[in-house]
Amino acid sequence: MSGRVWTVVIALVGAAGWLLVSIFFTVDETQQALVLRFGRPVATIVKPGLHMEAPLIDTVLYYDNRIEQLEPGSEQIILGDEKRIVLTTYTQFRIADVLRFYRSVRSVDQARVWLSQIVSSAMRRELGKVKLASLLSADRDAVTLRVQTEVAETAKPLGIDVVTVRIRRADLPSGTSQAICDRMVSERQREAKELRAQGFEWAQQIKAAADRERTAMLAEAERQSTITRGEGEAEADRVAAEAYDRDADFFRLYRMLQAYRESLAQPNATVLLSPGSDFLRLFDVGPAGSTAPGK
């Protein structure tokens, strides 16, 4: 064969190879495809595998079949009780109908923009009906469920299946948070002062009650001791009177010795008496019935 023939053969083989490559395309199990012919949709492919297209006139668009995550930026929302919060949401969605999706939003990026607006509007409408306390209680799940239902119904004509809409964070604005923090600190300080004052009052009451009880106990003890002392003195007087009746001289001697013990028992005790004092009689003559030495 001449060189020209080989050139033709090689060109035909290359064209056949290019034609085979252009006719067939593959769809992965994580993808779904839309076939466009001259820019108009002609086929939707959701099953993975090898498929055919018309070369040069067909274009294949691939879309992810998995769940997409949408996390728009934070935004301020006014609640039903006129309080402001900084809200952050996240949304999970997937492309359910490729043809509808292409005709309505075309690209995933555009779908994210539209879906962010839908979620924001639904959140504003629903949260504008509730108070801040509802977001801090079990009612929060019911609120987000209503938002999710509204967003899913709105996104369904776009070929989008909304799986989840949730509130990631709901914070108070920084200025409001500081004001609330200061108010909480002031409230706690006020409560602390009230508790201290109440505690001081209780302490005074307890102390007063203890003082009254102590005074009453001391008075009762003093009364009882006075009674007991009086009874003791009465008994002592009775015993002394009985002893005096039995032996008057011995009683006088005993009382004199007792007076000596009380007067002269202290160290360096000094007693000034006249020589003829009856207090010194026993030192001079001794007890009655006895004779002083040398007499």
Phi, psi and omega in degrees: 000147178282167180296330180293321180295318179298323179296317179296317181298315181296320179295319179295318179296318179297319179295321178295319178295317179296323180294319179295318180294324182283335182284323187256144173215158183245148175242122180287161181292343177265008185234164167222152190230155176233125181264124178251136177239114186056035177086358180252134180296132179236341182204145175242129183239118180245348180267133179290154178138197182264132183225166183247151176217163177273120183298147175074329184253345180253145175232135181252125175254131181254139177230143180289135181268354184272172181285131178263152180250130178239120179229086179290168180290169180289152178213152179272136180229139178265126182276177181294336178262022176069014176269148180257142175226154174260113190253137173233126182241164169221145184228138175247132182212165175215158179278112183267325182229106184297318183296312178299318181300315181294318183289333185264312186236346176070295188245160178293323179298316178294324178297322178296320179296311181297316183293325177298319179293320179296315180296317180298316181295317180296319179296316181296318180294316185285316181287340175290352180257349186245164178259166182300324181298330180293326179285346179257013181231188180291346179291347182299320180296320179295322179296312181294328178293320177296321177295316180299318180297317180294316180295319180297318179293323180288324184276344183299317177297344179273000183082017182250133176256111180275120184270315186213139168229121183223158174268116179282312179216147175222099184246155173281149175303154186303316180296317178295319180299319180293320179296317178294320178298315179298319179295321178294320178297315178298319180296317179295320178296319178298316178297322179297317178297318179296319180294320178297315180298318179295320178296319177297319179297315178298320179298317178297319179296316180295317180296318179297317178297320179294320178296317178297318180294320178297315179299318179295319180293318179295318179297318179295319179295319179296318178298316181293322179292323178297317178297315181295319179296318178297318178296321178295316180294322177297319178294321178296318178297321179296316180295318180296318179296320179294320178294321180296321180294326182286315183209097184293321181295317179295323180295316178296320177299316181296318180292326178292316178297323178295321178293322176299315183297320181286330184271323189253002183284334182289142178298142177058033179289139180237126180236124180257116182223155175282155183301331183265016183293141178294341181293335182261009186298319183291330178290336184268312185246347181080185181295158177301136179092359180243165183240131181293148180301140178085003179241000000 
